Amino acid sequence: MERQQGEVKADRLERLDPLCDSEREMIKDTWAKVYQNCDDVGVAILIRLFVNFPSSKQYFSQFQQVEDPEELERSAQLRKHSRRVMNAINTLVENLHDGDKMVSVLKLLGKAHALRHKVEPVYFKILCGVILEVLVEDFPDCITPEVAGAWTKLLDAVYWHVKGVYEEVGWATSSAV
């Protein structure tokens, strides 16, 4: 029996662990501190991604051959992309109480990365892990275990929605996550 599109979406959403109000507030409070340093944090996230997962550089022609983290840090293109990553997270955080807006943002992000950039969806899962690592390490005073748990739920939702967009556009993946 064939499922209707709405049933598939509802089934996917039921498997998410939604954020409660206190978790949304924890995320907003900590993000306010993080976003004050958005350029440095964004660069730290991308450098960590490229150093720890060098295969991720395959999607960035300007970084493919760069091995030195200090050279990456000086790159104007890396800074520009890190700003886009941080602005996307900022948009999500600003809209934590508006699920439709969040889904819309993630749909645009997923479609662009699947169809235009041809990025394997597993890299979103990896990036979400790197974001959490950097936040925990760079902001130990405000990213308590409880706050990290809230961020984990948000980042899991990001990956879940982006992966769903990949499925909707018919992405044939070689990596099962």
Legacy VTK file of the C-alpha trace (Angstrom):
# vtk DataFile Version 3.0
C-alpha trace
ASCII
DATASET POLYDATA
POINTS 177 float
0.000 0.000 0.000
1.363 3.382 -0.985
1.684 6.092 1.669
0.528 9.633 1.101
3.220 12.320 1.271
1.735 13.798 4.475
1.894 10.421 6.194
5.589 10.081 5.404
6.305 13.560 6.802
4.272 12.871 9.945
6.052 9.547 10.422
9.448 11.249 10.114
8.488 14.026 12.530
7.276 11.566 15.164
10.790 10.183 15.396
12.284 13.559 16.320
12.742 14.470 19.956
11.249 17.985 19.999
12.750 20.832 21.955
10.856 21.994 25.010
10.573 25.690 25.924
13.438 25.574 28.427
15.724 23.955 25.836
14.835 26.631 23.285
15.715 29.297 25.845
19.030 27.599 26.693
19.924 27.495 23.007
18.980 31.151 22.491
20.923 32.267 25.581
24.098 30.425 24.641
23.815 31.363 20.980
23.756 35.049 21.942
27.230 34.575 23.459
28.491 32.429 20.577
27.198 34.763 17.875
29.133 37.699 19.387
32.227 35.825 18.156
30.581 34.496 15.023
33.507 34.997 12.650
36.044 33.260 14.879
33.676 30.447 15.856
32.640 29.850 12.252
36.246 29.666 11.109
37.088 27.306 14.002
34.197 25.029 12.981
35.233 24.825 9.331
38.922 24.367 10.124
38.065 21.549 12.544
35.845 19.986 9.861
38.582 20.168 7.219
41.382 18.986 9.520
39.473 16.107 11.143
37.515 15.134 8.018
39.772 16.062 5.078
37.406 14.383 2.612
34.972 17.245 3.307
37.319 19.567 1.394
36.369 17.822 -1.857
33.330 20.120 -2.079
35.477 23.256 -1.863
37.793 23.551 -4.839
39.663 26.450 -3.235
40.572 24.353 -0.147
41.232 20.916 -1.625
45.002 21.240 -1.635
45.374 23.333 1.518
46.743 21.265 4.404
47.902 23.999 6.784
45.178 25.115 9.254
46.810 28.554 9.510
46.570 28.986 5.744
42.914 27.946 5.910
42.343 30.474 8.686
43.694 33.278 6.483
41.455 32.329 3.556
38.866 34.948 2.631
36.733 32.237 0.992
36.743 30.163 4.170
35.736 33.197 6.229
32.937 33.969 3.777
31.585 30.420 3.911
31.930 30.245 7.692
29.841 33.425 7.926
27.128 31.758 5.800
27.160 28.717 8.109
26.881 30.900 11.199
24.111 33.009 9.655
22.159 29.863 8.796
22.444 28.663 12.397
21.451 32.135 13.565
18.321 32.026 11.399
17.404 28.663 12.914
17.966 29.904 16.464
15.950 33.072 15.800
13.069 30.894 14.592
13.098 28.133 17.216
9.430 28.864 17.966
8.460 28.818 14.281
8.782 25.247 13.056
7.508 26.116 9.575
10.220 28.745 9.098
12.899 26.337 10.353
11.723 23.607 7.972
11.671 26.144 5.116
15.263 27.219 5.836
16.447 23.617 6.077
14.633 22.699 2.877
16.441 25.460 0.966
19.751 24.455 2.534
19.223 20.770 1.777
18.141 21.317 -1.814
21.094 23.595 -2.565
23.599 21.152 -1.110
22.009 18.100 -2.732
21.244 19.453 -6.182
23.754 22.245 -6.779
26.747 21.303 -4.638
26.264 17.486 -4.654
27.363 17.166 -1.003
26.847 13.740 0.557
24.289 14.119 3.380
26.597 12.394 5.862
28.673 15.586 5.906
25.763 17.397 7.555
25.846 14.849 10.358
29.611 15.292 10.646
29.294 19.092 10.603
26.654 18.996 13.334
29.048 16.977 15.511
31.874 19.418 14.829
29.652 22.388 15.699
28.803 20.826 19.050
32.468 19.979 19.768
33.582 23.550 19.077
30.780 25.051 21.182
31.561 22.773 24.128
35.300 23.492 23.931
35.134 27.224 23.211
32.280 28.070 25.600
32.706 25.748 28.598
31.136 28.230 31.006
27.796 28.294 29.204
27.629 24.938 27.401
26.822 22.745 30.378
25.838 19.103 29.832
22.178 20.143 29.937
22.732 22.900 27.361
24.787 20.522 25.208
21.826 18.144 25.311
19.535 20.868 23.976
22.018 21.704 21.207
22.285 18.004 20.376
18.516 17.814 19.917
18.558 20.870 17.662
21.466 19.597 15.571
19.853 16.143 15.318
16.725 17.871 13.986
18.817 19.817 11.473
20.373 16.629 10.143
17.042 14.792 10.171
15.318 17.493 8.112
18.199 17.950 5.680
18.419 14.200 5.156
14.666 14.183 4.514
15.090 16.849 1.835
17.765 14.722 0.194
15.321 11.806 0.139
12.580 14.035 -1.318
14.811 15.137 -4.208
15.739 11.520 -4.928
19.310 11.600 -3.684
20.992 8.250 -4.187
23.428 8.011 -1.311
26.489 5.863 -1.022
26.776 6.367 2.736
24.244 4.963 5.157
23.887 6.996 8.329
LINES 1 178
177 0 1 2 3 4 5 6 7 8 9 10 11 12 13 14 15 16 17 18 19 20 21 22 23 24 25 26 27 28 29 30 31 32 33 34 35 36 37 38 39 40 41 42 43 44 45 46 47 48 49 50 51 52 53 54 55 56 57 58 59 60 61 62 63 64 65 66 67 68 69 70 71 72 73 74 75 76 77 78 79 80 81 82 83 84 85 86 87 88 89 90 91 92 93 94 95 96 97 98 99 100 101 102 103 104 105 106 107 108 109 110 111 112 113 114 115 116 117 118 119 120 121 122 123 124 125 126 127 128 129 130 131 132 133 134 135 136 137 138 139 140 141 142 143 144 145 146 147 148 149 150 151 152 153 154 155 156 157 158 159 160 161 162 163 164 165 166 167 168 169 170 171 172 173 174 175 176
